[in-house]
Structures are given as structure tokens and as C-alpha cells.
Amino acid sequence: QVMVYTKSQANDLILDVGLRLDPAGDVQLLHAFWENWSHAAHDDCVHPLLVYADLLAGSIDRNMETARRVYDGYLHSIVEPD
């Protein structure tokens, strides 16, 4: 499954990137509900908290290491400020 968060209207995104209906496809378009994140390296990236939560929700062992790296690099200073 692929989740795409966008601040654009879904129809605009579908046209812009040329998405086509695929009965076997699994793309979910979601509204980017967060405001600008002051710690973001790029304005067009999903918030690290969503990445972290998605990685933890998965059942793949290697995702835990990636989740730890996301936490350490982007979330630790927010969740556990010095």
C-alpha cells in the first residue's frame, strides 16, 4: 500500500502525476493535515511522526531500526528536549 499525503486537491494530483486506475493497485490519497513543520528539512516531505508511526505499525523487523533512526534524527529533540 502506498499512502500519498498532499495539500493539493486529489483530482489535481491525479492529473499532475498521471495516476491511472489499476484494479490491482493500492494507492491511497490523503490530505496533508499538518501545517508547516519548523524542523523539516524539506517542505514537501511527510511529517517524521507519521513515518515513525507507520514504521512501528509494520511487521518487518528492519523497520524497527529505521524507526529508531527517524526518532533519533527528527523526533527525540521534540519528545525529550534537553
C-alpha positions, 0 to 999 in steps of 0.5 A, spaced: 500 500 500 502 506 498 499 512 502 500 519 498 499 525 503 498 532 499 495 539 500 493 539 493 486 537 491 486 529 489 483 530 482 489 535 481 494 530 483 491 525 479 492 529 473 499 532 475 502 525 476 498 521 471 495 516 476 491 511 472 486 506 475 489 499 476 484 494 479 490 491 482 493 497 485 493 500 492 494 507 492 491 511 497 490 519 497 490 523 503 490 530 505 496 533 508 493 535 515 499 538 518 501 545 517 508 547 516 513 543 520 519 548 523 524 542 523 523 539 516 528 539 512 524 539 506 517 542 505 514 537 501 516 531 505 511 527 510 511 529 517 517 524 521 511 522 526 507 519 521 513 515 518 515 513 525 508 511 526 507 507 520 514 504 521 512 501 528 505 499 525 509 494 520 511 487 521 518 487 518 523 487 523 528 492 519 523 497 520 524 497 527 531 500 526 529 505 521 524 507 526 529 508 531 533 512 526 527 517 524 526 518 532 533 519 533 534 524 527 527 528 527 523 526 533 527 525 540 529 533 540 521 534 540 519 528 545 525 529 550 528 536 549 534 537 553 
